[in-house]
Amino acid sequence: MKKLFALMIAVAMLLVMGSAFAESTSSITITRDDSWDSSAESAKATYTYYKIFDAAITTAKEVDPDTGELTGEGEGTVVYTVDSEAKANALPSIFTSKLGADGKYYITLTDSSTSAADIVAALKTMVADNPTLFPGTSQTSDQASVVLEVPSDGYYLIEASNGKDAAVQTIGNVTIKEKNDYPTVSKEQKKGSNEYSEDSVVAEVGTYIDYKITVHIPTDATKPIAIIDKLSSGLEYDATSGLTLVPNVDYTDLIDTDAEYDADATWQIKLSETVVAANRGEDIVITYRAKVTADALEDSDRENEVTLKYDNENYILKDKTEYTTYYGGIEKIDGSSQETLEGVKFTVTVGEESFNVTKPEGKDYYIPGGDSNEVVTDANGKIIIRGLDKDKTYTLTETETQEGYNLLDTPKDLTLEEDTGEYAAKENYDQIENNKGTQLPSTGGMGTTIFYVIGGLLIIGAAVVLVARRKAQD
């Protein structure tokens, strides 16, 4: 009998034993978790209870293995019985039954180390296979607590539509409290060699963002878990790299099939009951990549959301990350008239590296890409580059200007601003002036040296002429 009741503490599947026996009619009061929110999608739950065994307190300690009779002296020992051979035969192998002298079948655990989750899972299968032997009674509630008026003392399986199943003993009235131990999901991202985090990242068009989704499986989870990921319109899933799961578990891959959960999902997978059971208490980490496309400039959402669905969608949890891009530009003007200058050419570099750009058809801006790093001022004298990374320095060097104007001898770094799609409404970009005329040598440089040399030669020449004239007069 010492092994017997492990069952007394086998309160399972996200439920914890609360308190107290009384001598009144048996009942099970279920109180919701402290974080319970009546407005949440999972607030409403249906509880179905099944009586598995009769339970009683006896002064005997043990059931004699040979005779089935209660022997020994003790007080407060709980024994579990079923009243028919059919029920005894229907029990899963984790239980052992012994016919007692009183015609009842006394029940013990075959292995006292059997986990609460495995007890619940085995009982769920049993009642599903034997509905007439173990009929269920259901009650639905969206309140902070619900009272199940069970017919008599016993050991009950409780199936909850929110996934918080339990196996619990009742002798008198019992209170149990739901634990907040659902599967959890988090989504993080990184760029370059940075660590993963939930922080928003800045991304350049044409580069990749690496994502990591972490799914924690509770210690007593039993049902499939679906993970549905949806990228915003400015991101393109990298199908070549695909998904990587650690540990490398088998999963039902729904990426290229008809949507089971969400027709608009980028990808979606389902962790089977077998995978869930094998990874209880562990994290499953999913990583993948997405390319930032030119559509990011028109992507007003820029939120990438993952959704976890558990217990046939009775429990839903979401998490998301965000990204953004930056833009910069200049306005080329005449230094005197302040009129804009069209057709002035620059090259773009990042550090010492050439930075190629392209101008989408019909657009007034450049984006990263293409096979040239040359940009040209438009009819408004502007050069605008969008889809940039604020952590980089983009430099413009003037290579060709309008006839009669001087080339700039100092490169210009772009001033970057977050791109919310209103770049065109910006009234003033950094202005760069060009001046007409021949460019004079700079003061204090080689030009003044030349003047000094010429002046010195003239003075020497004049002195030579003066000396020659004096000698001629002598």
MIDREN-827302 format. One record per atom (N, C-alpha, C, CB): residue in one letter; y, z, x. Coordinates in steps of 0.1 Angstrom, whole numbers, plus 5000, padded with zeros to 4 digits. Each point is the difference from the previous one (the first is absolute). Last residue first. Glycine has a CB too. Layout:
N
AYZX;...
REM end
This chain:
474
D603743405797;D500250045014;D499949885010;D499150234994;Q500049714959;Q501550025003;Q500250045014;Q500350074976;A495349895009;A500649875001;A501550015003;A498349914984;K499250485009;K499749945013;K500649865001;K497850135001;R502650094958;R500850075010;R499749945014;R500050214986;R497549634978;R501349954999;R500950075011;R499749964975;A495950185020;A500049865005;A501449955000;A497749964992;V501450454988;V499950015014;V500149875007;V498650204998;L501349814955;L501250075005;L500050005015;L500250144979;V495949714999;V501149904999;V501350065006;V498949904979;V497550395017;V499749905011;V501149905000;V497550034997;A502650294969;A500350065013;A499849905011;A499450234991;A499349654966;A501550005001;A500450065013;A500250034975;G495249975015;G500549875002;G501549995002;G498149924987;I499950495002;I499649965014;I500649865003;I497950154999;I502450004957;I500950085008;I499849965015;I500050194983;L497149624985;L501449944999;L501050085009;L499549934976;L496150235021;L500049885007;L501449935000;L497549974995;G501750424979;G500050035015;G500149885008;G498750204995;G500849754958;G501350055004;G500250035015;G500150104977;I495649785006;I500949885000;I501550055004;I498649894982;V498150455013;V499749915011;V501049885001;V497650064998;Y502750234965;Y500450075012;Y499849915013;Y499450224989;F499049634968;F501550005001;F500550065013;F500150014975;I495350025016;I500449865003;I501549995002;I498049914988;T500350504997;T499749985015;T500449865004;T498150164998;T502149954956;T501250065008;T499749985015;T500550174982;G496049694989;G501249924998;G501250055008;G499149954977;M496650285021;M500149895010;M501249924998;M497649995001;G503050474975;G498749945005;G500349895011;G499050044977;G504350224997;G499350085010;G498749955005;G501150194989;T500449634964;T500950075010;T499250095009;T501849994983;S496049564995;S500350134997;S500850075010;S498050014987;P502249465002;P499250105007;P500450144997;P499749835019;L501049814943;L500550045013;L499150095007;L502349974992;Q496949654967;Q499850145004;Q500550025015;Q498050024984;T503949634978;T499250015012;T499850155004;T500749775008;G500150104940;G500649995013;G499050015011;G502150104990;K497650154959;K500249865005;K500650015014;K500349914977;N496550485000;N501449965002;N500049865006;N500750235004;N496050134964;N500149905010;N501449965001;N497749924995;E499650554984;E501149905001;E499849905012;E501550174991;I495450154973;I500149965014;I501149895001;I497550065005;Q500850374958;Q500749875003;Q500149985015;Q501450034979;D495250234985;D500750025012;D500649865004;D498450195008;Y501149854941;Y499050025011;Y500950025013;Y498249864989;N503050194956;N500449995014;N498850035010;N502450064993;E497149934958;E501249925002;E500349985015;E500950104979;K494449964991;K500850065011;K501249925003;K497950105009;A498649794960;A501250064994;A500850075011;A498850034978;A497049775031;A500949894997;A501350064994;A498149844996;Y498150445014;Y500749955012;Y501149904997;Y497850045012;E499050244960;E501449974997;E500749965012;E499950174982;G495549985015;G500149874992;G501449974997;G497850044991;T500750335036;T499750034986;T500149874991;T500850245003;D498949925051;D500149894992;D499550034986;D499649855020;E502950435022;E498849994992;E500249894990;E499650255003;E502949715044;E500150084988;E498749984991;E502649985001;L499749925054;L498949994989;L500350104989;L498449935017;T504349775024;T500050134993;T499149994989;T502450055007;L497349665040;L500250014986;L500150144995;L498749784998;D502950035051;D498950074993;D500250004985;D499550145021;K502549515019;K500350094989;K498750064994;K502149874995;P499949905056;P499150004988;P500450104990;P498249925015;T505349845020;T499350134997;T499149994988;T501950125010;D501149535006;D499250035012;D499350144999;D501649875013;L500149694953;L500050155003;L499250035012;L500250054975;L502349475018;L498750074997;L500250155003;L498749805006;N505449874979;N499350065011;N498750064996;N502250045011;Y500449524965;Y499950155001;Y499350055012;Y500050004975;G500749535013;G501350065002;G500050155001;G500949814989;E495249954984;E500849945011;E501350065001;E498849794997;Q497250514984;Q500749884996;Q500949955012;Q500050084976;T495750185038;T501050034990;T500749874997;T500350235009;E494950005016;E500849884997;E501050034989;E498149855007;T499150495012;T499649905009;T500849874998;T497850095000;E502050504991;E500649874996;E499749895011;E501850124987;T495450334998;T500749945011;T500549874996;T498650135017;L499350354959;L500449864998;L500849965013;L500050024974;T496150395013;T501249965007;T500249854998;T499750185017;Y497550294963;Y500149854999;Y501349955006;Y498450004979;T498250465022;T501449955002;T499949855001;T500750225012;K496050184961;K500249905011;K501549965001;K497649914996;D500650394971;D499750065013;D500149905011;D498650174988;K501949724965;K501250075005;K499850075014;K500650044976;D497249505003;D499650145002;D501250075007;D497549935003;L502549614961;L500050065014;L499550145000;L501849845006;G499249794959;G498650045003;G499950055014;G499349834985;R504849845007;R499450104992;R498650035004;R501449934981;I503649845037;I498650005002;I499450124992;I500249905024;I504549764979;I499450124995;I498549995002;I501750024982;I503449745032;I498650005004;I499450144994;I500349855021;K504549844969;K499150115000;K498749975006;K501250104980;G503049635006;G500150065014;G499050125002;G502349935000;N498149774961;N500850125000;N500150075013;N499350024976;A498049605019;A501349954995;A501050124999;A498949814988;D497150305045;D500149914988;D501449974996;D497950104992;T499750025058;T500850054989;T500149904989;T501350135017;V494449935015;V501249924999;V500850064989;V499049795010;V496550325027;V500650024986;V501449935001;V498750224995;E496249805035;E501449964999;E500550024985;E499749835018;N495950235005;N500850124999;N501549964998;N498350135014;S496649634974;S501249995007;S500850134998;S500149754997;D495750124980;D499849975014;D501349995009;D497949884993;G500350424959;G500449875005;G499849985015;G501749994982;G499450504995;G499049905000;G500549865005;G499050124980;P503750314994;P499249995012;P498949894998;P500450245006;I504049684967;I499150115000;I499149995013;I499950014974;Y505449825003;Y498849985008;Y499050124998;Y501449865017;Y502549934947;Y499750105010;Y498749955008;Y501050194986;D500949624973;D501250015009;D499850105011;D501449944981;K495149714988;K500550145002;K501249995010;K497750104996;G499449524991;G500950044989;G500650145001;G498749854986;E497050075042;E500749894993;E500850064989;E498249845006;P500950465037;P499349954988;P500849904993;P498850224998;K501449905054;K500850004989;K499349954988;K502149985014;T496450285035;T500049874992;T500950034988;T497649945008;V501350275046;V500350014986;V499949874993;V501650195005;N497250115046;N500049884991;N500350034986;N498449895016;F502650335033;F499650044987;F500249894990;F500650245005;S498849885053;S500549914989;S499550054987;S500149805016;E500450555025;E499149904994;E500749924989;E498150155004;E503550235023;E500049885008;E499249894994;E500450145020;G501450214947;G499850045015;G500249875008;G498550194994;V501349644965;V499750144998;V499650055014;V499349984976;T503749565004;T499050075009;T499850144996;T500749855019;V501649634965;V499750144996;V499050055010;V500549964975;T503749645025;T498550035001;T499850154998;T499749815017;F504349824965;F499650115007;F498550005002;F502050144991;K502649524992;K498650035002;K499850125009;K499549764998;V504150004964;V500050075013;V498550055002;V502550074998;G499449704962;G499349925010;G499950065014;G500749814987;E503450324979;E498649954997;E499449935012;E500749974976;L503450415013;L499649895009;L498549974997;L501750075018;T502950184955;T498650015005;T499649875007;T499550154981;E505650075019;E499149914992;E498650015005;E502049854995;Q502150375022;Q499050084993;Q499149914991;Q501550205001;S502249705032;S500149974986;S499150084991;S500749785006;S499250295042;S501449994996;S500149994985;S500649905021;G495250115002;G500750125004;G501450014995;G498650015019;D497149754956;D501149975010;D500850125003;D500149764991;I494850314993;I501349964995;I500949965012;I499850164980;K494849995001;K500749945011;K501449954994;K497849935012;E498450464975;E500949904994;E500849955011;E500050114977;I494850165017;I501449985006;I500849904992;I499150065023;G496150304969;G500749875001;G501450015007;G498849944979;G496050325002;G501250005008;G500749875000;G499150185014;Y496750164961;Y500649885002;Y501250025009;Y499149904978;Y495850365006;Y501450005003;Y500549865002;Y499850235010;T495850044961;T500549915011;T501550015002;T498049854995;T497550484984;T501349944998;T500349905012;T500950204987;Y495050124983;Y500449945013;Y501449944997;Y497649955008;E498650464971;E501149904999;E500349935013;E500950144981;T494750144990;T500949995011;T501149894998;T498150085015;K498250264953;K500749885004;K500850015013;K500149944976;D495850284984;D500950035012;D500649865004;D498650215007;K498350054949;K500749895007;K500850055012;K500249884978;L495550244982;L500950055010;L500649885008;L498850225002;I497949934952;I500749905007;I501050065009;I499749844981;Y495750264984;Y501050065010;Y500649895008;Y498650225001;N498549664965;N500550124994;N501050085009;N497950024987;E499449575022;E501449994998;E500550124992;E499849755000;N495650225015;N500349894990;N501450014995;N497750014993;D501150285044;D499450034987;D500449914989;D499950245007;Y503449705030;Y498850085001;Y499450034987;Y500850105021;K503149595011;K499450034986;K498750065002;K501349814990;L503550075040;L498650055000;L499650034986;L500350095023;T503649585003;T499650084988;T498650045002;T501649884985;V503049925045;V498650024999;V499750094988;V499749965025;E504849714992;E499350114993;E498550005001;E502050014985;N503149825036;N498649965001;N499250124995;N500449835019;E504949964978;E499250124999;E498549955000;E501950134988;R502249595010;R499750055014;R499350135000;R502049885008;D500849834957;D499250124999;D499750075013;D498949904980;S503449685013;S500950114996;S499250135000;S501449844987;D498249675039;D499250114995;D500850124996;D498049915014;E503349675008;E500250004986;E499250114993;E500449755001;L499450185046;L501450004997;L500350004985;L500349885022;A495250094995;A500650145001;A501550004997;A498250065017;D499149544987;D500250054987;D500550155000;D498249854992;A500549915047;A501449974996;A500350054986;A499949805015;T496250475010;T500349864998;T501549984996;T497649964993;V498750405033;V501350004993;V500449854999;V500750235008;K494149974995;K501149935006;K501350004992;K498349855011;A497350504994;A500749914991;A501149945008;A499450134980;R495550175028;R501449955004;R500549914989;R499350025024;Y497050444979;Y500149854999;Y501549965004;Y498249994981;T497950475012;T501149945006;T500049844998;T500050195017;I497850324964;I500049864999;I501249945007;I498850024977;V497950465021;V501349945004;V499849854999;V500650195015;I497150294965;I499749865002;I501449935003;I497950004986;D500350545017;D501049904997;D499449865003;D501950165006;E495450324977;E500549925011;E501149904996;E497850025011;G499450284961;G500850095009;G500649925012;G498550184994;R497549574984;R500750124994;R500750085010;R498450004981;N498949575021;N501250035007;N500850114994;N500149775007;A495850044975;A499750015015;A501250045008;A498349824997;A502050114955;A499150115003;A499850025015;A498949964978;V503549675008;V500850124997;V499150125004;V501349894981;V496749695021;V501050025011;V500750134998;V500349755002;T496850134964;T499350035012;T500950025011;T498149864992;E503750004967;E499550144999;E499350045013;E499949984975;S503549625033;S498950034990;S499750155000;S499049775003;L505649965007;L499050085008;L499050054990;L501750075017;K501749494981;K499450114993;K499050075009;K500349884978;I504449775026;I498650035003;I499650124992;I500349915023;Q503949684983;Q499550124993;Q498550025003;Q501649974981;W503549735031;W498650025002;W499650134992;W500049885023;T504049924966;T499849925012;T498550015004;T502450045008;A499250014940;A499850075013;A499849915011;A498950184988;D501749744963;D501149975010;D499850075013;D501549984981;A495550074981;A500049865003;A501149965011;A499249964977;D497950505016;D501449954999;D500149865004;D500850235004;Y494950004991;Y500950114997;Y501449944997;Y498650155014;E497749574996;E499350104992;E501050104995;E497949965012;A502649505004;A500550145001;A499250094990;A502349915007;D495649655017;D500850034988;D500350155000;D498949824987;T500250025061;T499349984987;T500950024989;T497950075010;D502849995039;D500049864996;D499249974987;D500149955024;I500650504993;I501249935004;I500049864995;I500150145020;L496750264977;L500549924988;L501249915004;L499250194985;D496350115036;D501249935004;D500549914988;D499350005025;T497750474983;T500149884992;T501349935002;T498550104983;Y499150205055;Y500850014988;Y499949874993;Y501650165011;D496450165034;D499849894991;D500950024988;D497649965008;V503750265040;V499250014988;V499949874993;V500650244998;N501149975049;N499749874995;N499050004988;N500549915024;P503150504987;P498949935005;P499649874994;P499250235005;V504449694996;V499450105009;V499850134992;V501249905020;L500049534973;L499850134994;L499350095010;L499849904977;T503449625018;T499150085009;T499950134994;T500749875020;L500849604962;L500050144999;L499150075010;L500549984976;G501949525032;G499250074990;G500250155000;G498449825001;S503049775027;S499650135005;S499250084990;S502150005014;T499449584973;T499349985012;T499550135006;T501349795004;A501650194958;A498649994997;A499249985012;A500649904978;D504250305011;D499449935011;D498550004998;D501850075016;Y502549964948;Y498850075005;Y499449915011;Y499650124978;E505649895009;E498849914998;E498950075007;E501449794999;L503950334979;L498950025010;L498849924997;L500950235003;G503249814970;G500549965014;G498950015010;G502350064994;S497350074959;S500049865002;S500449955013;S500549984977;S497050505016;S501149934994;S500149865004;S501350224999;L494050054998;L501149985009;L501249934992;L498449985020;K497150344968;K500949894995;K501249995009;K499250044976;D495450205017;D501249995008;D500849874996;D498950115019;I496950274965;I500749874997;I501349995007;I498950004977;I496150285020;I501350005007;I500649864998;I499250175017;A496750194959;A500649865002;A501450015007;A498849924980;I496450395014;I501450005003;I500549865002;I499950235010;P495550044965;P500649905008;P501550015001;P498249854993;K498950604999;K500249874993;K500749905009;K500250124979;T498850355031;T498749944997;T500249864994;T499150224996;A503250245035;A500249884992;A498749934998;A502349975010;D498950465014;D499049984989;D500349884991;D499750255001;T502949865039;T498650055004;T499049984988;T501050165016;P503449514988;P499750154998;P498550035003;P501850014983;I501149595039;I499050014990;I499750154999;I499049775004;H505449915013;H499250125002;H499050024989;H501950105013;V500949475011;V499450054987;V499250125004;V499949774989;T504249905034;T499050115002;T499650054986;T501050065022;I501449485003;I499850074987;I498950105003;I500749804986;K503049875044;K498850095000;K500050084986;K500150025026;Y502349505000;Y499950104990;Y498850085001;Y501249864985;D502449795044;D498750054999;D500050124990;D499549935024;I503649604983;I500050154998;I498650044998;I502349994989;Y500249565036;Y499050064992;Y500350154999;Y498349835007;T505049695001;T499250115007;T499150064990;T501850055016;G501449624971;G499049945009;G499250105007;G501549815003;V503250344980;V499249894994;V499149935010;V501949964983;E499550555023;E500649875003;E499149894993;E501050085022;A499850474966;A499149905005;A500849875001;A498050124990;V502250465004;V500849885000;V499249895007;V502150135001;V496350334969;V500149935013;V500949884999;V497750085006;S501450444969;S500349864998;S500149935014;S501250054978;D495750395017;D501449965000;D500149854998;D500550195016;E495550094988;E500449964986;E501449945000;E498450174990;S498249815054;S500750104992;S500449944986;S500950105021;Y496449815032;Y500049974986;Y500850124993;Y497849885001;E503449985050;E499050074992;E500149964985;E500050195017;N501649465022;N500450124993;N498850074993;N502349914998;S498149665027;S499250105005;S500350144994;S499849885021;G501449674953;G499850015014;G499150125004;G502349915002;K499050174952;K500449885006;K499950015015;K501549944980;K496350314971;K500650015013;K500549865004;K498550195007;Q499850154947;Q500249875007;Q500650025014;Q500449894977;E496750364976;E501050015011;E500149865007;E499550255003;K498450044950;K500349875006;K501050025011;K499449874979;S496750444990;S501449995006;S500049875007;S500250255003;V496650064959;V500349885008;V501450005005;V498449874985;T497250464992;T501449985003;T500149875008;T500550255000;P495950034963;P500249915012;P501549985002;P497749884996;Y501450564979;Y499749864998;Y500049935013;Y501150014977;D499550485009;D499249945011;D499649864997;D499350235006;N503250214974;N500649885003;N499349935012;N502250084990;K495550284974;K500649985013;K500649865001;K498550175010;E500250164945;E500049875007;E500750015014;E499849884978;K497850534996;K501349945002;K499849875008;K501150225000;I496150154964;I500049925012;I501349935001;I497549974999;T500050474972;T501249915003;T499849935013;T501550164986;V495250104973;V500349965014;V501249915001;V497550025006;N499450344959;N501149915002;N500349985015;N500950074978;G494150075007;G501350044994;G501049895003;G499450245003;I497449665025;I499550124993;I501250074994;I497950025015;T501149485011;T500850084991;T499150114995;T501449804993;Q499149815051;Q499250104992;Q500950074990;Q498450035020;V502049455003;V500550145000;V499150094991;V502449915004;A499049585021;A498850074995;A500350145000;A498449825008;A504949704990;A499650145005;A498650034994;A502450075001;D501949515007;D498750054994;D499650135006;D499349764996;K505049925003;K499850145005;K498850064993;K502450025004;G499649534988;G499350015013;G499650145004;G501149795006;N501250054953;N500949995012;N499350025013;N501850094986;S496049954971;S500449865002;S501049985012;S499749974975;A496350405021;A501449994997;A500449855003;A500450255005;E494950084986;E500549875005;E501549984995;E497649905000;I498750535008;I501249954993;I500549875007;I500750244994;L494650105000;L500749895007;L501249964992;L497849925011;Y499550584990;Y500549884993;Y500549905011;Y500750134980;Y496250345007;Y500549935012;Y500349864995;Y498650135017;G501450344953;G499149905006;G500649955013;G499149944978;D501650354970;D500050015015;D499149905006;D500550254998;S501449594957;S499450125004;S500050015015;S498549994980;P503949664993;P499250074990;P499350135005;P499649784991;V505350035025;V498649965002;V499250084991;V500449945024;E504849914978;E499250104994;E498549965001;E501950064984;L502749835045;L498849944995;L499150114994;L500149815017;V505450124995;V498950104998;V498849924994;V501650204997;V503249685034;V499149964989;V498850105000;V500849765001;S504750175022;S498650065000;S499349954988;S500850205012;A503449624997;A499850075013;A498750075001;A502550035002;Q497949544966;Q500750135002;Q499750065013;Q499950044975;D498449565001;D501049975010;D500950135002;D500049754993;S494650104987;S501250095000;S501049945011;S498750204992;T496149744980;T501149945007;T501250084999;T499149784995;Q495150255001;Q501350064995;Q501149945009;Q498950224991;S495349744996;S501249965007;S501250064993;S499049795007;T495250265002;T501150034990;T501449985007;T498550174987;G495849675020;G501350045005;G501050034988;G499649875022;P494650144988;P501249944993;P501350065005;P498549964980;F496450025036;F501250075005;F501249934994;F498950065022;L496849804966;L499650135005;L501250085003;L497949915009;T502649644977;T499550084989;T499650145004;T499249794989;P502449885043;P501150044991;P499550094988;P501249795006;N497250045043;N499350084989;N501150054990;N498250065017;D503049675022;D498749954997;D499350074989;D499849945024;A504450214991;A500249864995;A498749934997;A502049985015;V498150465003;V500550004986;V500249864995;V501050225003;M497649835042;M499050054991;M500549994985;M499250155018;T503849745018;T498949904998;T499050044989;T500349925024;K502950394989;K500749894992;K499049894997;K502250065011;L496450305017;L500150044986;L500649894991;L500150245006;A499949715041;A498649994995;A500050034985;A499150075022;A505049985001;A499649864999;A498649984994;A501449955020;V500250494988;V500749934989;V499649864999;V502050155004;I496350095032;I499550054988;I500649934988;I499750235011;D501949675032;D498749934997;D499450064987;D499649975025;A504450224990;A500249864996;A498749934997;A502150005014;A497850445003;A500550004986;A500249864995;A501150225004;S495349855036;S501550024997;S500349994985;S500549905023;T494950285004;T500549894992;T501550024996;T497749954991;S499250365033;S501249945006;S500549884993;S499150085021;S496950174966;S501250084997;S501349945007;S498550204998;D497049564982;D500650025014;D501350084997;D498949795011;T498550144952;T499049975009;T500450035014;T499249824985;L502650444972;L500349895008;L498949985010;L502550044998;T496450174954;T500650045013;T500449875007;T498650215001;I499649994946;I500649905009;I500650055013;I500449864979;Y495750244977;Y501050065009;Y500449905011;Y499150244995;Y498849734953;Y499949945013;Y501250065009;Y498849794991;K498350434965;K501249935004;K499849955014;K501450154986;G495450124989;G500149864995;G501249925004;G498750084981;D499750385032;D500750004987;D500149864995;D501250205006;A497049895037;A499150054990;A500650004986;A499050145018;G502949495017;G499850154999;G499050044989;G502350025009;L498749525023;L499750054987;L499750155000;L499149774993;K504049925040;K498850085000;K499850064986;K500250055025;S502949545007;S499850084987;S498650075001;S501449844987;T502749935047;T498650034999;T499950094987;T499549985025;F504449644997;F499650134993;F498550014999;F502149994986;I500149635033;I500750115007;I499750144994;I501849845006;S496649734977;S499250065010;S500750115007;S498849795002;P502550094947;P500049935013;P499250085010;P502249884995;L496850164951;L500950055011;L499949925013;L499850234990;A497549734968;A501249915002;A500950045012;A499949954975;N496250305010;N499649885007;N501249915002;N497850024989;A503050384987;A499550035014;A499649885008;A499350224992;K501749734962;K501250035008;K499750035014;K501150084980;A495349874990;A500749875002;A501350025008;A499149924978;E498350455010;E499449935011;E500849875002;E497750104996;S504850324982;S499049904997;S499549935013;S501149964977;D502550385019;D499150044990;D498949904997;D501850144991;V501250035054;V500049904990;V498950034990;V501049825016;T502150505022;T498749954994;T500449884991;T499050235000;Y502950165040;Y500349884992;Y498749944995;Y502049965014;V500350555004;V498949915000;V500449884991;V498350195004;V504250255025;V500149894990;V498849915001;V502550015000;T498650545012;T499449875005;T500149904989;T498550115016;G502850374983;G501049895001;G499549875005;G501650185003;E495750245010;E500950004989;E501049895002;E499750254996;G494949925019;G501349975004;G500950004988;G499249865018;E495250155000;E501150084993;E501349955005;E498550204996;G496349555000;G501050075008;G501050074992;G499749845018;T497949724963;T499550125007;T501250065007;T497749905002;L500749714958;L501150065007;L499550135006;L501749904984;E495149665007;E500650124994;E501150065009;E497850054989;G499249575020;G501249964993;G500750124993;G499049784997;T496950185033;T499850024985;T501249964992;T498650195006;D501249735042;D498749974995;D499950024985;D499150075022;P504950035004;P499749865002;P498649964994;P501450005020;D502150384963;D498849995008;D499649865001;D499350234992;V505749935002;V499049944992;V498749995009;V501749874985;E502550505020;E499449885004;E499049954989;E500350075024;K502650334972;K500649935011;K499449865002;K500350225010;A500750114944;A499049965010;A500649925011;A498349994982;T504050174979;T499850105010;T499049975010;T500650174983;T502749474991;T498750084998;T500050115011;T498849804990;I504549804982;I500050105011;I498750094997;I502650005003;A498349464984;A499950144996;A500050095012;A498849934979;A501649515001;A500350095011;A499950144994;A501549845012;D496849614978;D500450134995;D500250095012;D498749964978;F502049515030;F499150114999;F500550114991;F499249955024;I503049634976;I498949975008;I498950114999;I501549865016;K502949934953;K499350135004;K498749955007;K500950134981;Y503949625016;Y498649994997;Y499450135004;Y500049745004;Y505350024985;Y499150105006;Y498649994995;Y502050165003;T503149565004;T498750004993;T499050105007;T500449754993;Y505250115004;Y499050095007;Y498849994991;Y501750155011;T503149554998;T498950044991;T498950075008;T500649804985;A505150125022;A498650005005;A499150034989;A500750065023;K504949834993;K499050014988;K498649985006;K501749914983;A501850065048;A500250134993;A498950024989;A502549995005;S498649645028;S498750065000;S500150134992;S499549905022;E504449834985;E499049914994;E498650074998;E501249805010;A503350494990;A499349925009;A498949924993;A500550165018;S502550184963;S500549864999;S499249915009;S502350084995;S497050405004;S499749944987;S500449864998;S500250224991;D498450055054;D501249954994;D499649934987;D501249975023;W496850395018;W499749924988;W501449974994;W497750114997;S501250165043;S500949895001;S499849914987;S499950015025;D497550384981;D501450045000;D500949885000;D499350215012;D495849734966;D500650035013;D501550035000;D498349855010;R498750244946;R500449885009;R500650055013;R500449864980;T495850394988;T501450005002;T500349895010;T500350254995;I495549894970;I500449925011;I501550005001;I498049864998;T497950454979;T501449974999;T500349935013;T500650204986;I494949924984;I500449955013;I501549964998;I497749925008;S498550434964;S501049895000;S500449975015;S500950074977;S495550264988;S500349935013;S501149894998;S497650045007;T502050434965;T499449864999;T500549935013;T500050004975;S500250505035;S500349924987;S499349875001;S502250124997;E498150235038;E498850004991;E500249934987;E499450215010;A502749695041;A500250094989;A498849994991;A502549985001;F499349885054;F499149994988;F500450104990;F498149935015;A504649825029;A499750104990;A499049974989;A502250065005;S500949595028;S499750144999;S499050034989;S502350055008;G498749505019;G501150094998;G499550154999;G501349824989;M496849715036;M499750114991;M501250094999;M497649995005;V503049495007;V499750135006;V499850104990;V501249945021;L498749484986;L500350124991;L499550125008;L499749864979;L499749685036;L501450034999;L500450114990;L500449765006;M494950125002;M500849884997;M501450044997;M498049884993;A498550525002;A500249885009;A501049904994;A497750035007;V499750484997;V501049944991;V500649895008;V500650224989;A495550105020;A500149855000;A501049954990;A497649995008;I500750475001;I501349965007;I500149855001;I500050215013;M496349994965;M501150084995;M501349965006;M498450194996;L497549625018;L500549944988;L501250084995;L497849914994;A499850265044;A500949885003;A500549944987;A498649965021;F498050334976;F501249974994;F501250005010;F499150094978;L495849925026;L500449954987;L501449984998;L498150124991;K499450065047;K500549865000;K500649964987;K498249965017;K500050464986;K501250005008;K500549865001;K499250205013;M496749914965;M501250004992;M501350005008;M498750124983;
REM end
